[in-house]
Amino acid sequence: MIKILIVHGPNLDLLGDREPTVYGTDTLENINALLQKEAGKNNIELKIFQSNSEGDIVNFLGDNRKWAEGIIINPAAYTHTSVAIRDAIKALNIPTVEVHLSNIYAREEFRQKSLIAPVAIATISGFGKQSYVLALYGLLNLIKGQKNE
């Protein structure tokens, strides 16, 4: 079984109500259910975590470093500000995919700079909840390929 962490950053617990024209109408629970469904089809075990606190995210990553084979993270606003999350991802040396519901490069200038992207294997943005699904399948294929080497 392949083990993947799903990390949702600040304000993602407000999805469905928060700026639906930007983030869509799906709730975080809908996104997590979709991910669990896809994981179930592919022999993947997920640990899903959401926090509005930078330190909690860093601690969750570190606490699960020996369990996880891959990480999917939507750092949300911390994408643009958190050296701590960036450094945690880099230190873990676990394949990480950064995801965003919206296309951050088509938004305000301050949202167009990611501190996370340089330490991630990929960034997927702009596909709404499907950004997570694309990340899941991309990470699955990468991990399977590494196991077959």
C-alpha positions in Angstrom: 0.0 0.0 0.0 1.3 3.4 -0.9 1.1 6.0 1.8 0.4 9.7 1.0 -0.1 12.7 3.2 -2.7 15.3 2.1 -2.2 18.7 3.7 -4.6 21.5 3.4 -3.5 24.9 4.6 -5.3 27.9 6.1 -8.9 28.8 5.3 -9.5 25.7 3.2 -11.9 24.6 5.9 -14.1 27.4 4.6 -14.4 26.0 1.0 -17.9 26.0 -0.3 -18.6 29.3 1.4 -15.4 31.2 0.7 -15.2 33.1 -2.6 -17.0 30.5 -4.7 -16.1 32.4 -7.9 -12.4 31.8 -7.2 -12.4 28.5 -5.3 -15.6 26.8 -6.5 -18.5 25.4 -4.4 -17.0 22.1 -3.3 -16.4 21.8 0.4 -13.2 20.4 1.8 -15.2 17.3 2.9 -16.2 16.8 -0.8 -12.5 17.1 -1.9 -11.4 14.6 0.8 -14.2 12.2 -0.1 -13.1 12.3 -3.8 -9.5 11.7 -2.8 -10.5 8.8 -0.5 -12.5 7.3 -3.4 -9.6 7.5 -5.8 -7.2 6.2 -3.2 -9.4 3.2 -2.6 -9.3 2.3 -6.3 -5.4 2.4 -6.3 -4.2 0.8 -3.1 -3.3 4.1 -1.5 -3.6 5.0 2.2 -4.2 8.7 2.9 -3.6 10.7 6.0 -5.5 13.9 5.6 -4.8 17.0 7.7 -6.0 20.7 7.6 -4.7 23.5 9.7 -4.8 27.3 9.8 -1.6 27.2 11.8 1.8 27.2 10.1 3.5 25.4 13.0 0.8 22.7 13.1 1.5 22.0 9.4 5.3 21.8 10.0 4.7 19.5 12.9 2.3 17.2 11.0 4.9 16.9 8.2 7.7 16.1 10.6 5.6 13.7 12.7 4.7 11.7 9.5 8.1 11.7 7.8 8.7 8.0 8.4 5.2 7.0 7.3 4.7 8.9 4.1 6.0 8.0 0.7 4.5 11.1 -0.9 2.9 14.5 0.0 0.2 16.5 -1.6 0.0 20.0 -0.1 -2.2 23.0 -0.7 -0.3 25.5 1.4 -2.9 28.1 0.5 -1.7 31.6 1.7 1.4 30.0 3.2 2.5 29.3 -0.4 3.7 32.8 -0.6 5.0 33.4 2.9 6.2 30.3 4.7 9.8 29.6 4.7 9.1 27.1 7.6 6.8 24.9 5.5 9.3 25.2 2.6 12.2 24.1 4.8 10.2 21.2 6.3 9.3 19.8 2.8 12.9 20.2 1.7 14.3 18.5 4.9 11.9 15.5 4.5 13.1 14.7 1.0 9.7 13.0 0.2 8.2 13.6 -3.2 5.8 16.5 -2.8 3.2 18.0 -5.2 2.0 21.5 -4.5 -1.7 22.0 -5.5 -4.0 25.0 -5.8 -7.7 25.1 -6.7 -7.2 28.4 -8.6 -4.5 29.4 -11.0 -2.3 31.4 -8.7 -0.4 32.8 -11.7 -3.5 34.4 -13.1 -4.3 36.1 -9.8 -2.9 39.1 -7.8 0.9 39.6 -8.2 1.7 38.7 -4.6 0.0 35.2 -5.2 2.2 34.5 -8.2 5.4 33.7 -6.2 5.5 30.3 -4.5 8.1 29.5 -1.9 7.0 25.9 -2.0 7.4 25.2 -5.8 11.2 25.0 -5.8 11.2 22.1 -3.3 8.2 20.3 -4.9 8.4 17.9 -7.8 5.4 19.6 -9.4 2.8 22.2 -9.0 -0.7 21.7 -10.2 -3.1 24.7 -10.2 -6.3 26.0 -11.7 -8.3 22.7 -12.1 -10.4 23.1 -8.9 -10.8 19.9 -7.0 -9.3 18.0 -10.0 -5.9 19.6 -9.1 -5.8 17.2 -6.1 -6.8 14.2 -8.3 -4.1 15.0 -10.9 -1.6 15.3 -8.1 -2.6 12.0 -6.6 -2.2 10.1 -9.9 1.0 11.9 -10.7 2.5 11.0 -7.3 1.2 7.4 -7.5 2.9 6.9 -10.9 6.2 8.4 -9.6 6.2 6.3 -6.5 5.4 3.1 -8.4 8.2 3.9 -10.8 10.7 4.4 -8.0 9.7 1.1 -6.5 10.2 -0.7 -9.8 13.7 0.6 -10.3 
